Amino acid sequence: MAIHPVHIVQHLMFMTVAVLMWWPFLSPLPELPRLAYPGQMLYYCFLMSIPMSIVSIYIVMADQVLYPAYASAPRISASARWRTSAWAVSFMWIPGGIFFYLVADRGLLQVGGPRRG
């Protein structure tokens, strides 16, 4: 964050990766179609929750602050730095994981639901 152009490139990379991650769900192009419905709901959502969980666990379990700029910010107490980081990651990790699991669950219910015919 100290070098502004690098910070901008970092944000652009995050946005690019996010578009690539959601492409199998929301592809508007016939040349690059969406995933097949059961695979989309079940396997892709499950597989995408794994890296998110690994990164989140690493950040929450870190015994030191991972961002130097964040470490130098004024805080009420010394432990407030770690607790704020843990709360932020938990806030992103839990709702994000719940979203993936709800989408996968919806796919499971439709694949294994009652059969007509």
C-alpha positions in Angstrom: 0.0 0.0 0.0 3.0 2.3 0.2 3.5 2.4 -3.6 0.2 3.6 -5.0 0.6 2.1 -8.6 1.4 -1.3 -7.1 -1.7 -1.0 -5.0 -3.9 -0.2 -8.0 -2.4 -3.2 -9.9 -3.2 -5.4 -6.9 -6.8 -4.3 -7.0 -7.0 -4.9 -10.7 -5.6 -8.4 -10.2 -8.2 -9.1 -7.5 -11.0 -8.0 -9.9 -9.6 -10.1 -12.7 -9.4 -13.2 -10.6 -12.9 -12.6 -9.3 -14.3 -12.5 -12.9 -12.4 -15.7 -13.8 -13.7 -17.4 -10.7 -17.4 -16.5 -11.4 -17.1 -17.1 -15.2 -18.3 -20.8 -14.9 -21.5 -19.5 -13.2 -22.3 -16.5 -15.2 -20.7 -16.9 -18.7 -22.6 -14.8 -21.3 -20.6 -16.2 -24.2 -21.7 -19.3 -26.1 -18.0 -20.0 -27.0 -17.2 -20.3 -23.3 -20.5 -21.8 -21.9 -21.5 -22.2 -18.2 -20.8 -25.4 -16.4 -23.4 -28.2 -16.6 -26.0 -27.6 -13.9 -25.2 -30.4 -11.4 -21.5 -29.9 -11.8 -21.8 -26.2 -11.4 -23.8 -26.4 -8.2 -22.0 -29.2 -6.5 -18.4 -29.7 -7.4 -17.4 -26.1 -8.4 -18.9 -24.6 -5.2 -17.3 -27.2 -3.0 -13.9 -26.8 -4.8 -14.0 -23.0 -4.6 -14.7 -23.1 -0.8 -11.4 -24.9 -0.2 -8.9 -22.2 -1.2 -11.0 -19.5 0.5 -10.9 -21.6 3.8 -7.2 -22.2 3.6 -6.4 -18.5 3.2 -8.9 -17.5 5.9 -7.5 -20.0 8.4 -3.9 -18.8 7.7 -4.9 -15.2 8.3 -7.0 -15.9 11.4 -4.4 -18.2 13.0 -1.4 -15.8 12.3 0.4 -14.9 15.5 1.4 -11.5 14.1 -0.1 -8.8 11.9 0.4 -9.7 8.2 0.2 -6.2 6.8 2.9 -3.7 7.9 0.7 -0.7 7.2 -2.0 -2.2 9.3 0.4 -2.8 12.2 1.4 0.8 12.4 -2.2 2.1 12.6 -3.2 3.5 16.0 -5.1 1.1 18.2 -6.7 1.1 21.7 -4.7 -1.9 22.8 -1.9 -4.1 21.4 -4.2 -7.1 21.0 -6.8 -5.0 19.1 -4.6 -5.4 15.9 -5.0 -9.1 15.9 -8.6 -9.2 17.0 -9.6 -6.7 14.3 -7.9 -8.9 11.6 -9.5 -12.0 12.9 -13.0 -10.4 13.0 -12.5 -9.1 9.4 -11.5 -12.5 8.1 -14.3 -14.2 9.9 -16.8 -11.7 8.5 -15.6 -12.5 5.0 -15.0 -16.2 5.5 -18.3 -17.3 7.2 -20.8 -15.5 4.8 -18.7 -16.4 1.8 -18.6 -20.1 2.8 -22.2 -20.1 3.6 -23.0 -18.8 0.1 -21.0 -21.5 -1.6 -22.6 -24.2 0.6 -26.1 -22.9 0.0 -25.6 -22.9 -3.7 -24.2 -26.5 -3.6 -27.1 -27.5 -1.3 -29.6 -26.2 -3.8 -27.9 -28.3 -6.5 -28.0 -31.4 -4.2 -31.7 -30.9 -3.6 -32.4 -30.6 -7.3 -30.2 -33.6 -8.3 -31.4 -35.9 -5.5 -34.9 -34.5 -5.2 -38.2 -36.4 -5.9 -38.4 -37.9 -9.4 -41.5 -37.4 -11.5 -42.6 -39.8 -14.2 
